[in-house]
Amino acid sequence: MGYYTRHELEVVKGDNDLIEAFREVSEDARYAINGSGDSEESCKWYSHQDELKRFSLLHPEALFKLSGEGEESGDIWHEYYQDGKMQLCKAQIVFADFDARLLK
């Protein structure tokens, strides 16, 4: 058992070849994403934060964005990695206020 997430890795700033280089050093990444950074299928990848922090230290000028969508409703996030540091941005679901003019 475990928690399954779909992942997508993007190089926001830097060489796209870094995705394949990352897959070479991370066994879990080889299952989570393909060579272009897209998800093949949902998987468990609990070590992704530590692995991407370490990898980004080797490429301090690059900016990586890992997107994830977990199996629970609303579990959507983006993580940014640069020079060994990470920023987590969780999705916020917002509903519009009621507007009687929109009733049809």
Biopython code that builds the backbone (N, CA, C, O; Angstrom):
import numpy as np
from Bio.PDB.StructureBuilder import StructureBuilder

atoms = [
    (1, "MET", "N", (0.844, -1.173, 0.000)),
    (1, "MET", "CA", (0.000, 0.000, 0.000)),
    (1, "MET", "C", (0.890, 1.237, 0.000)),
    (1, "MET", "O", (2.075, 1.144, 0.320)),
    (2, "GLY", "N", (0.360, 2.341, -0.338)),
    (2, "GLY", "CA", (1.106, 3.586, -0.364)),
    (2, "GLY", "C", (0.283, 4.651, -1.038)),
    (2, "GLY", "O", (-0.855, 4.412, -1.442)),
    (3, "TYR", "N", (0.853, 5.813, -1.158)),
    (3, "TYR", "CA", (0.163, 6.950, -1.753)),
    (3, "TYR", "C", (0.728, 7.193, -3.145)),
    (3, "TYR", "O", (1.932, 7.390, -3.310)),
    (4, "TYR", "N", (-0.139, 7.177, -4.134)),
    (4, "TYR", "CA", (0.275, 7.308, -5.526)),
    (4, "TYR", "C", (0.038, 8.731, -6.028)),
    (4, "TYR", "O", (-0.988, 9.349, -5.743)),
    (5, "THR", "N", (1.015, 9.229, -6.781)),
    (5, "THR", "CA", (0.980, 10.588, -7.315)),
    (5, "THR", "C", (1.476, 10.567, -8.754)),
    (5, "THR", "O", (2.387, 9.815, -9.099)),
    (6, "ARG", "N", (0.868, 11.400, -9.584)),
    (6, "ARG", "CA", (1.378, 11.627, -10.947)),
    (6, "ARG", "C", (2.329, 12.812, -10.878)),
    (6, "ARG", "O", (2.003, 13.837, -10.279)),
    (7, "HIS", "N", (3.492, 12.679, -11.482)),
    (7, "HIS", "CA", (4.520, 13.722, -11.427)),
    (7, "HIS", "C", (4.835, 14.226, -12.830)),
    (7, "HIS", "O", (4.714, 13.502, -13.818)),
    (8, "GLU", "N", (5.243, 15.489, -12.882)),
    (8, "GLU", "CA", (5.729, 16.068, -14.130)),
    (8, "GLU", "C", (6.882, 17.009, -13.780)),
    (8, "GLU", "O", (6.723, 17.905, -12.951)),
    (9, "LEU", "N", (8.027, 16.808, -14.402)),
    (9, "LEU", "CA", (9.203, 17.628, -14.136)),
    (9, "LEU", "C", (9.493, 18.519, -15.335)),
    (9, "LEU", "O", (9.494, 18.074, -16.483)),
    (10, "GLU", "N", (9.738, 19.784, -15.037)),
    (10, "GLU", "CA", (10.036, 20.772, -16.080)),
    (10, "GLU", "C", (11.295, 21.535, -15.674)),
    (10, "GLU", "O", (11.492, 21.846, -14.500)),
    (11, "VAL", "N", (12.138, 21.829, -16.649)),
    (11, "VAL", "CA", (13.278, 22.704, -16.416)),
    (11, "VAL", "C", (12.830, 24.096, -16.850)),
    (11, "VAL", "O", (12.750, 24.388, -18.043)),
    (12, "VAL", "N", (12.540, 24.949, -15.874)),
    (12, "VAL", "CA", (12.056, 26.299, -16.157)),
    (12, "VAL", "C", (13.195, 27.164, -16.681)),
    (12, "VAL", "O", (13.016, 27.958, -17.604)),
    (13, "LYS", "N", (14.360, 26.997, -16.080)),
    (13, "LYS", "CA", (15.549, 27.748, -16.498)),
    (13, "LYS", "C", (16.703, 26.763, -16.547)),
    (13, "LYS", "O", (17.065, 26.164, -15.534)),
    (14, "GLY", "N", (17.278, 26.600, -17.730)),
    (14, "GLY", "CA", (18.381, 25.662, -17.890)),
    (14, "GLY", "C", (18.142, 24.736, -19.067)),
    (14, "GLY", "O", (17.209, 24.924, -19.846)),
    (15, "ASP", "N", (18.984, 23.751, -19.182)),
    (15, "ASP", "CA", (18.982, 22.809, -20.294)),
    (15, "ASP", "C", (17.999, 21.662, -20.046)),
    (15, "ASP", "O", (18.041, 21.035, -18.988)),
    (16, "ASN", "N", (17.130, 21.386, -20.996)),
    (16, "ASN", "CA", (16.158, 20.290, -20.852)),
    (16, "ASN", "C", (16.823, 18.923, -20.739)),
    (16, "ASN", "O", (16.192, 17.968, -20.286)),
    (17, "ASP", "N", (18.087, 18.814, -21.141)),
    (17, "ASP", "CA", (18.816, 17.550, -20.982)),
    (17, "ASP", "C", (19.010, 17.193, -19.506)),
    (17, "ASP", "O", (19.355, 16.056, -19.184)),
    (18, "LEU", "N", (18.790, 18.149, -18.618)),
    (18, "LEU", "CA", (18.923, 17.892, -17.187)),
    (18, "LEU", "C", (17.882, 16.894, -16.681)),
    (18, "LEU", "O", (18.112, 16.219, -15.677)),
    (19, "ILE", "N", (16.755, 16.795, -17.356)),
    (19, "ILE", "CA", (15.734, 15.820, -16.952)),
    (19, "ILE", "C", (16.284, 14.412, -17.101)),
    (19, "ILE", "O", (16.175, 13.593, -16.188)),
    (20, "GLU", "N", (16.870, 14.139, -18.247)),
    (20, "GLU", "CA", (17.443, 12.803, -18.464)),
    (20, "GLU", "C", (18.620, 12.558, -17.521)),
    (20, "GLU", "O", (18.796, 11.442, -17.034)),
    (21, "ALA", "N", (19.415, 13.575, -17.264)),
    (21, "ALA", "CA", (20.531, 13.435, -16.324)),
    (21, "ALA", "C", (20.012, 13.119, -14.925)),
    (21, "ALA", "O", (20.611, 12.319, -14.207)),
    (22, "PHE", "N", (18.911, 13.737, -14.538)),
    (22, "PHE", "CA", (18.317, 13.454, -13.230)),
    (22, "PHE", "C", (17.798, 12.023, -13.173)),
    (22, "PHE", "O", (17.971, 11.347, -12.159)),
    (23, "ARG", "N", (17.172, 11.555, -14.233)),
    (23, "ARG", "CA", (16.668, 10.189, -14.279)),
    (23, "ARG", "C", (17.808, 9.176, -14.157)),
    (23, "ARG", "O", (17.601, 8.078, -13.640)),
    (24, "GLU", "N", (18.993, 9.527, -14.621)),
    (24, "GLU", "CA", (20.142, 8.624, -14.527)),
    (24, "GLU", "C", (20.618, 8.436, -13.092)),
    (24, "GLU", "O", (21.169, 7.387, -12.757)),
    (25, "VAL", "N", (20.413, 9.442, -12.236)),
    (25, "VAL", "CA", (20.878, 9.344, -10.850)),
    (25, "VAL", "C", (19.766, 8.997, -9.866)),
    (25, "VAL", "O", (20.039, 8.759, -8.689)),
    (26, "SER", "N", (18.514, 8.965, -10.329)),
    (26, "SER", "CA", (17.382, 8.651, -9.452)),
    (26, "SER", "C", (16.585, 7.482, -10.019)),
    (26, "SER", "O", (15.890, 7.618, -11.026)),
    (27, "GLU", "N", (16.696, 6.349, -9.366)),
    (27, "GLU", "CA", (15.953, 5.171, -9.817)),
    (27, "GLU", "C", (14.447, 5.413, -9.783)),
    (27, "GLU", "O", (13.731, 5.011, -10.699)),
    (28, "ASP", "N", (13.970, 6.066, -8.730)),
    (28, "ASP", "CA", (12.535, 6.342, -8.626)),
    (28, "ASP", "C", (12.061, 7.280, -9.729)),
    (28, "ASP", "O", (10.948, 7.131, -10.233)),
    (29, "ALA", "N", (12.897, 8.247, -10.108)),
    (29, "ALA", "CA", (12.517, 9.175, -11.176)),
    (29, "ALA", "C", (12.324, 8.447, -12.501)),
    (29, "ALA", "O", (11.497, 8.848, -13.320)),
    (30, "ARG", "N", (13.082, 7.383, -12.709)),
    (30, "ARG", "CA", (12.932, 6.613, -13.951)),
    (30, "ARG", "C", (11.538, 5.996, -14.050)),
    (30, "ARG", "O", (11.031, 5.783, -15.152)),
    (31, "TYR", "N", (10.918, 5.708, -12.907)),
    (31, "TYR", "CA", (9.559, 5.168, -12.902)),
    (31, "TYR", "C", (8.506, 6.272, -12.912)),
    (31, "TYR", "O", (7.416, 6.092, -13.457)),
    (32, "ALA", "N", (8.832, 7.412, -12.308)),
    (32, "ALA", "CA", (7.852, 8.485, -12.142)),
    (32, "ALA", "C", (7.672, 9.334, -13.394)),
    (32, "ALA", "O", (6.561, 9.770, -13.695)),
    (33, "ILE", "N", (8.768, 9.572, -14.131)),
    (33, "ILE", "CA", (8.711, 10.458, -15.302)),
    (33, "ILE", "C", (9.505, 9.851, -16.455)),
    (33, "ILE", "O", (10.408, 9.039, -16.252)),
    (34, "ASN", "N", (9.149, 10.265, -17.665)),
    (34, "ASN", "CA", (9.913, 9.823, -18.831)),
    (34, "ASN", "C", (11.005, 10.852, -19.140)),
    (34, "ASN", "O", (11.188, 11.803, -18.381)),
    (35, "GLY", "N", (11.717, 10.671, -20.227)),
    (35, "GLY", "CA", (12.835, 11.535, -20.568)),
    (35, "GLY", "C", (12.470, 12.974, -20.845)),
    (35, "GLY", "O", (13.334, 13.849, -20.786)),
    (36, "SER", "N", (11.205, 13.245, -21.149)),
    (36, "SER", "CA", (10.780, 14.632, -21.359)),
    (36, "SER", "C", (10.135, 15.216, -20.107)),
    (36, "SER", "O", (9.688, 16.363, -20.118)),
    (37, "GLY", "N", (10.083, 14.431, -19.019)),
    (37, "GLY", "CA", (9.560, 14.931, -17.750)),
    (37, "GLY", "C", (8.105, 14.635, -17.491)),
    (37, "GLY", "O", (7.579, 14.981, -16.433)),
    (38, "ASP", "N", (7.438, 13.995, -18.448)),
    (38, "ASP", "CA", (6.019, 13.684, -18.290)),
    (38, "ASP", "C", (5.827, 12.405, -17.492)),
    (38, "ASP", "O", (6.716, 11.556, -17.426)),
    (39, "SER", "N", (4.656, 12.282, -16.891)),
    (39, "SER", "CA", (4.335, 11.111, -16.077)),
    (39, "SER", "C", (3.865, 9.967, -16.959)),
    (39, "SER", "O", (3.019, 10.147, -17.835)),
    (40, "GLU", "N", (4.418, 8.797, -16.719)),
    (40, "GLU", "CA", (3.952, 7.601, -17.409)),
    (40, "GLU", "C", (2.735, 7.030, -16.692)),
    (40, "GLU", "O", (1.773, 6.598, -17.327)),
    (41, "GLU", "N", (2.788, 7.033, -15.362)),
    (41, "GLU", "CA", (1.679, 6.555, -14.540)),
    (41, "GLU", "C", (1.898, 7.014, -13.113)),
    (41, "GLU", "O", (2.997, 7.444, -12.761)),
    (42, "SER", "N", (0.878, 6.931, -12.297)),
    (42, "SER", "CA", (1.006, 7.285, -10.890)),
    (42, "SER", "C", (1.955, 6.310, -10.200)),
    (42, "SER", "O", (2.012, 5.127, -10.537)),
    (43, "CYS", "N", (2.693, 6.829, -9.236)),
    (43, "CYS", "CA", (3.640, 5.980, -8.518)),
    (43, "CYS", "C", (3.917, 6.565, -7.131)),
    (43, "CYS", "O", (3.509, 7.682, -6.816)),
    (44, "LYS", "N", (4.618, 5.785, -6.320)),
    (44, "LYS", "CA", (5.092, 6.246, -5.023)),
    (44, "LYS", "C", (6.515, 6.764, -5.227)),
    (44, "LYS", "O", (7.361, 6.055, -5.772)),
    (45, "TRP", "N", (6.779, 7.988, -4.796)),
    (45, "TRP", "CA", (8.111, 8.575, -4.938)),
    (45, "TRP", "C", (8.349, 9.479, -3.731)),
    (45, "TRP", "O", (8.343, 10.704, -3.843)),
    (46, "TYR", "N", (8.553, 8.859, -2.595)),
    (46, "TYR", "CA", (8.653, 9.584, -1.333)),
    (46, "TYR", "C", (9.931, 10.401, -1.202)),
    (46, "TYR", "O", (9.962, 11.365, -0.437)),
    (47, "SER", "N", (10.979, 10.043, -1.925)),
    (47, "SER", "CA", (12.281, 10.708, -1.775)),
    (47, "SER", "C", (12.504, 11.839, -2.774)),
    (47, "SER", "O", (13.619, 12.348, -2.885)),
    (48, "HIS", "N", (11.462, 12.241, -3.504)),
    (48, "HIS", "CA", (11.665, 13.213, -4.576)),
    (48, "HIS", "C", (12.222, 14.551, -4.081)),
    (48, "HIS", "O", (13.045, 15.158, -4.768)),
    (49, "GLN", "N", (11.797, 15.019, -2.915)),
    (49, "GLN", "CA", (12.294, 16.315, -2.431)),
    (49, "GLN", "C", (13.797, 16.264, -2.152)),
    (49, "GLN", "O", (14.545, 17.132, -2.603)),
    (50, "ASP", "N", (14.233, 15.257, -1.416)),
    (50, "ASP", "CA", (15.666, 15.134, -1.116)),
    (50, "ASP", "C", (16.481, 14.952, -2.392)),
    (50, "ASP", "O", (17.547, 15.550, -2.538)),
    (51, "GLU", "N", (15.988, 14.135, -3.311)),
    (51, "GLU", "CA", (16.718, 13.876, -4.550)),
    (51, "GLU", "C", (16.843, 15.130, -5.412)),
    (51, "GLU", "O", (17.912, 15.411, -5.955)),
    (52, "LEU", "N", (15.746, 15.883, -5.535)),
    (52, "LEU", "CA", (15.796, 17.094, -6.363)),
    (52, "LEU", "C", (16.596, 18.202, -5.691)),
    (52, "LEU", "O", (17.236, 18.993, -6.383)),
    (53, "LYS", "N", (16.581, 18.282, -4.379)),
    (53, "LYS", "CA", (17.432, 19.264, -3.689)),
    (53, "LYS", "C", (18.903, 18.963, -3.967)),
    (53, "LYS", "O", (19.673, 19.862, -4.307)),
    (54, "ARG", "N", (19.289, 17.694, -3.822)),
    (54, "ARG", "CA", (20.686, 17.307, -4.077)),
    (54, "ARG", "C", (21.075, 17.566, -5.529)),
    (54, "ARG", "O", (22.151, 18.095, -5.807)),
    (55, "PHE", "N", (20.189, 17.188, -6.451)),
    (55, "PHE", "CA", (20.498, 17.360, -7.873)),
    (55, "PHE", "C", (20.601, 18.841, -8.225)),
    (55, "PHE", "O", (21.470, 19.230, -9.005)),
    (56, "SER", "N", (19.734, 19.663, -7.666)),
    (56, "SER", "CA", (19.768, 21.094, -7.987)),
    (56, "SER", "C", (21.038, 21.758, -7.450)),
    (56, "SER", "O", (21.472, 22.778, -7.986)),
    (57, "LEU", "N", (21.635, 21.194, -6.404)),
    (57, "LEU", "CA", (22.921, 21.713, -5.924)),
    (57, "LEU", "C", (24.013, 21.542, -6.976)),
    (57, "LEU", "O", (24.935, 22.354, -7.057)),
    (58, "LEU", "N", (23.908, 20.492, -7.777)),
    (58, "LEU", "CA", (24.896, 20.248, -8.832)),
    (58, "LEU", "C", (24.711, 21.180, -10.025)),
    (58, "LEU", "O", (25.617, 21.341, -10.843)),
    (59, "HIS", "N", (23.526, 21.795, -10.120)),
    (59, "HIS", "CA", (23.187, 22.693, -11.234)),
    (59, "HIS", "C", (22.539, 23.943, -10.652)),
    (59, "HIS", "O", (21.343, 24.160, -10.846)),
    (60, "PRO", "N", (23.307, 24.769, -9.940)),
    (60, "PRO", "CA", (22.719, 25.875, -9.162)),
    (60, "PRO", "C", (22.031, 26.952, -9.990)),
    (60, "PRO", "O", (21.186, 27.679, -9.467)),
    (61, "GLU", "N", (22.369, 27.066, -11.252)),
    (61, "GLU", "CA", (21.731, 28.089, -12.094)),
    (61, "GLU", "C", (20.384, 27.618, -12.647)),
    (61, "GLU", "O", (19.579, 28.432, -13.098)),
    (62, "ALA", "N", (20.141, 26.317, -12.614)),
    (62, "ALA", "CA", (18.900, 25.764, -13.171)),
    (62, "ALA", "C", (17.745, 25.952, -12.186)),
    (62, "ALA", "O", (17.947, 25.980, -10.972)),
    (63, "LEU", "N", (16.554, 26.077, -12.721)),
    (63, "LEU", "CA", (15.328, 26.131, -11.929)),
    (63, "LEU", "C", (14.426, 24.998, -12.403)),
    (63, "LEU", "O", (14.057, 24.929, -13.575)),
    (64, "PHE", "N", (14.077, 24.110, -11.472)),
    (64, "PHE", "CA", (13.233, 22.956, -11.770)),
    (64, "PHE", "C", (11.849, 23.161, -11.173)),
    (64, "PHE", "O", (11.700, 23.756, -10.106)),
    (65, "LYS", "N", (10.844, 22.662, -11.870)),
    (65, "LYS", "CA", (9.476, 22.689, -11.365)),
    (65, "LYS", "C", (8.928, 21.266, -11.432)),
    (65, "LYS", "O", (8.810, 20.686, -12.511)),
    (66, "LEU", "N", (8.596, 20.715, -10.271)),
    (66, "LEU", "CA", (7.965, 19.397, -10.213)),
    (66, "LEU", "C", (6.507, 19.603, -9.856)),
    (66, "LEU", "O", (6.194, 20.194, -8.822)),
    (67, "SER", "N", (5.614, 19.118, -10.705)),
    (67, "SER", "CA", (4.179, 19.200, -10.448)),
    (67, "SER", "C", (3.682, 17.831, -10.041)),
    (67, "SER", "O", (4.167, 16.810, -10.529)),
    (68, "GLY", "N", (2.708, 17.813, -9.142)),
    (68, "GLY", "CA", (2.156, 16.551, -8.698)),
    (68, "GLY", "C", (0.661, 16.624, -8.499)),
    (68, "GLY", "O", (0.111, 17.666, -8.140)),
    (69, "GLU", "N", (0.011, 15.494, -8.739)),
    (69, "GLU", "CA", (-1.415, 15.346, -8.462)),
    (69, "GLU", "C", (-1.598, 14.000, -7.783)),
    (69, "GLU", "O", (-1.437, 12.946, -8.398)),
    (70, "GLY", "N", (-1.939, 14.059, -6.497)),
    (70, "GLY", "CA", (-2.099, 12.856, -5.699)),
    (70, "GLY", "C", (-3.438, 12.193, -5.915)),
    (70, "GLY", "O", (-4.299, 12.702, -6.633)),
    (71, "GLU", "N", (-3.596, 11.050, -5.279)),
    (71, "GLU", "CA", (-4.825, 10.275, -5.475)),
    (71, "GLU", "C", (-6.017, 10.839, -4.718)),
    (71, "GLU", "O", (-7.156, 10.481, -5.021)),
    (72, "GLU", "N", (-5.787, 11.714, -3.738)),
    (72, "GLU", "CA", (-6.895, 12.345, -3.018)),
    (72, "GLU", "C", (-7.330, 13.603, -3.754)),
    (72, "GLU", "O", (-6.500, 14.327, -4.303)),
    (73, "SER", "N", (-8.630, 13.860, -3.764)),
    (73, "SER", "CA", (-9.177, 15.031, -4.431)),
    (73, "SER", "C", (-8.556, 16.313, -3.879)),
    (73, "SER", "O", (-8.493, 16.502, -2.665)),
    (74, "GLY", "N", (-8.103, 17.186, -4.763)),
    (74, "GLY", "CA", (-7.542, 18.469, -4.363)),
    (74, "GLY", "C", (-6.065, 18.440, -4.026)),
    (74, "GLY", "O", (-5.490, 19.489, -3.734)),
    (75, "ASP", "N", (-5.426, 17.278, -4.056)),
    (75, "ASP", "CA", (-3.996, 17.188, -3.751)),
    (75, "ASP", "C", (-3.202, 17.485, -5.021)),
    (75, "ASP", "O", (-2.742, 16.584, -5.722)),
    (76, "ILE", "N", (-3.063, 18.770, -5.285)),
    (76, "ILE", "CA", (-2.363, 19.257, -6.474)),
    (76, "ILE", "C", (-1.328, 20.271, -5.995)),
    (76, "ILE", "O", (-1.640, 21.141, -5.181)),
    (77, "TRP", "N", (-0.103, 20.163, -6.495)),
    (77, "TRP", "CA", (0.946, 21.060, -6.023)),
    (77, "TRP", "C", (2.034, 21.239, -7.080)),
    (77, "TRP", "O", (2.166, 20.452, -8.017)),
    (78, "HIS", "N", (2.799, 22.299, -6.888)),
    (78, "HIS", "CA", (4.017, 22.564, -7.650)),
    (78, "HIS", "C", (5.133, 22.756, -6.637)),
    (78, "HIS", "O", (4.937, 23.386, -5.598)),
    (79, "GLU", "N", (6.294, 22.217, -6.939)),
    (79, "GLU", "CA", (7.486, 22.446, -6.130)),
    (79, "GLU", "C", (8.565, 23.004, -7.047)),
    (79, "GLU", "O", (8.787, 22.499, -8.148)),
    (80, "TYR", "N", (9.231, 24.053, -6.577)),
    (80, "TYR", "CA", (10.320, 24.657, -7.332)),
    (80, "TYR", "C", (11.628, 24.353, -6.610)),
    (80, "TYR", "O", (11.694, 24.415, -5.382)),
    (81, "TYR", "N", (12.666, 24.023, -7.373)),
    (81, "TYR", "CA", (13.972, 23.671, -6.820)),
    (81, "TYR", "C", (15.047, 24.492, -7.508)),
    (81, "TYR", "O", (15.092, 24.593, -8.734)),
    (82, "GLN", "N", (15.908, 25.073, -6.692)),
    (82, "GLN", "CA", (17.062, 25.789, -7.231)),
    (82, "GLN", "C", (18.149, 25.820, -6.165)),
    (82, "GLN", "O", (17.900, 26.184, -5.015)),
    (83, "ASP", "N", (19.339, 25.440, -6.556)),
    (83, "ASP", "CA", (20.521, 25.515, -5.705)),
    (83, "ASP", "C", (20.302, 24.862, -4.326)),
    (83, "ASP", "O", (20.698, 25.419, -3.301)),
    (84, "GLY", "N", (19.676, 23.690, -4.313)),
    (84, "GLY", "CA", (19.494, 22.940, -3.081)),
    (84, "GLY", "C", (18.328, 23.377, -2.217)),
    (84, "GLY", "O", (18.150, 22.868, -1.111)),
    (85, "LYS", "N", (17.537, 24.309, -2.707)),
    (85, "LYS", "CA", (16.398, 24.821, -1.942)),
    (85, "LYS", "C", (15.103, 24.500, -2.667)),
    (85, "LYS", "O", (15.095, 24.266, -3.875)),
    (86, "MET", "N", (13.993, 24.491, -1.903)),
    (86, "MET", "CA", (12.696, 24.128, -2.468)),
    (86, "MET", "C", (11.606, 25.082, -1.982)),
    (86, "MET", "O", (11.635, 25.546, -0.842)),
    (87, "GLN", "N", (10.655, 25.365, -2.854)),
    (87, "GLN", "CA", (9.438, 26.091, -2.500)),
    (87, "GLN", "C", (8.250, 25.219, -2.873)),
    (87, "GLN", "O", (8.160, 24.755, -4.009)),
    (88, "LEU", "N", (7.338, 24.991, -1.935)),
    (88, "LEU", "CA", (6.124, 24.202, -2.168)),
    (88, "LEU", "C", (4.950, 25.145, -2.362)),
    (88, "LEU", "O", (4.736, 26.046, -1.550)),
    (89, "CYS", "N", (4.183, 24.945, -3.436)),
    (89, "CYS", "CA", (2.993, 25.747, -3.726)),
    (89, "CYS", "C", (1.814, 24.782, -3.886)),
    (89, "CYS", "O", (1.696, 24.102, -4.905)),
    (90, "LYS", "N", (0.954, 24.729, -2.883)),
    (90, "LYS", "CA", (-0.216, 23.860, -2.938)),
    (90, "LYS", "C", (-1.358, 24.584, -3.645)),
    (90, "LYS", "O", (-1.508, 25.800, -3.526)),
    (91, "ALA", "N", (-2.162, 23.816, -4.385)),
    (91, "ALA", "CA", (-3.313, 24.389, -5.084)),
    (91, "ALA", "C", (-4.323, 24.897, -4.073)),
    (91, "ALA", "O", (-4.493, 24.330, -2.993)),
    (92, "GLN", "N", (-4.985, 25.976, -4.447)),
    (92, "GLN", "CA", (-6.051, 26.529, -3.628)),
    (92, "GLN", "C", (-7.319, 26.534, -4.465)),
    (92, "GLN", "O", (-7.384, 27.186, -5.507)),
    (93, "ILE", "N", (-8.314, 25.814, -4.010)),
    (93, "ILE", "CA", (-9.585, 25.761, -4.726)),
    (93, "ILE", "C", (-10.475, 26.867, -4.178)),
    (93, "ILE", "O", (-10.743, 26.923, -2.978)),
    (94, "VAL", "N", (-10.932, 27.748, -5.068)),
    (94, "VAL", "CA", (-11.719, 28.904, -4.665)),
    (94, "VAL", "C", (-13.017, 28.900, -5.453)),
    (94, "VAL", "O", (-13.016, 28.708, -6.669)),
    (95, "PHE", "N", (-14.124, 29.115, -4.753)),
    (95, "PHE", "CA", (-15.425, 29.209, -5.400)),
    (95, "PHE", "C", (-15.824, 30.678, -5.524)),
    (95, "PHE", "O", (-15.584, 31.476, -4.618)),
    (96, "ALA", "N", (-16.427, 31.021, -6.646)),
    (96, "ALA", "CA", (-16.932, 32.386, -6.833)),
    (96, "ALA", "C", (-18.102, 32.622, -5.880)),
    (96, "ALA", "O", (-18.819, 31.693, -5.507)),
    (97, "ASP", "N", (-18.276, 33.883, -5.497)),
    (97, "ASP", "CA", (-19.414, 34.246, -4.659)),
    (97, "ASP", "C", (-20.702, 34.137, -5.468)),
    (97, "ASP", "O", (-20.688, 34.218, -6.696)),
    (98, "PHE", "N", (-21.810, 33.951, -4.765)),
    (98, "PHE", "CA", (-23.114, 33.893, -5.416)),
    (98, "PHE", "C", (-23.408, 35.233, -6.075)),
    (98, "PHE", "O", (-23.159, 36.293, -5.501)),
    (99, "ASP", "N", (-23.949, 35.168, -7.304)),
    (99, "ASP", "CA", (-24.334, 36.376, -8.046)),
    (99, "ASP", "C", (-25.669, 36.084, -8.703)),
    (99, "ASP", "O", (-25.732, 35.318, -9.664)),
    (100, "ALA", "N", (-26.737, 36.685, -8.197)),
    (100, "ALA", "CA", (-28.099, 36.438, -8.701)),
    (100, "ALA", "C", (-28.225, 36.790, -10.179)),
    (100, "ALA", "O", (-29.066, 36.222, -10.877)),
    (101, "ARG", "N", (-27.414, 37.707, -10.662)),
    (101, "ARG", "CA", (-27.481, 38.077, -12.087)),
    (101, "ARG", "C", (-27.077, 36.934, -12.998)),
    (101, "ARG", "O", (-27.384, 36.954, -14.190)),
    (102, "LEU", "N", (-26.400, 35.946, -12.458)),
    (102, "LEU", "CA", (-25.937, 34.823, -13.264)),
    (102, "LEU", "C", (-26.944, 33.681, -13.322)),
    (102, "LEU", "O", (-26.737, 32.709, -14.049)),
    (103, "LEU", "N", (-28.040, 33.791, -12.557)),
    (103, "LEU", "CA", (-29.076, 32.751, -12.590)),
    (103, "LEU", "C", (-29.765, 32.749, -13.946)),
    (103, "LEU", "O", (-30.061, 33.810, -14.497)),
    (104, "LYS", "N", (-30.017, 31.579, -14.479)),
    (104, "LYS", "CA", (-30.650, 31.471, -15.809)),
    (104, "LYS", "C", (-31.841, 30.573, -15.728)),
    (104, "LYS", "O", (-32.513, 30.348, -16.734)),
]
sb = StructureBuilder()
sb.init_structure("model")
sb.init_model(0)
sb.init_chain("A")
sb.init_seg("    ")
for serial, (resi, resn, name, xyz) in enumerate(atoms, 1):
    if name == "N":
        sb.init_residue(resn, " ", resi, " ")
    sb.init_atom(name, np.array(xyz, "f"), 0.0, 1.0, " ", f" {name:<3s}", serial, name[0])
structure = sb.get_structure()
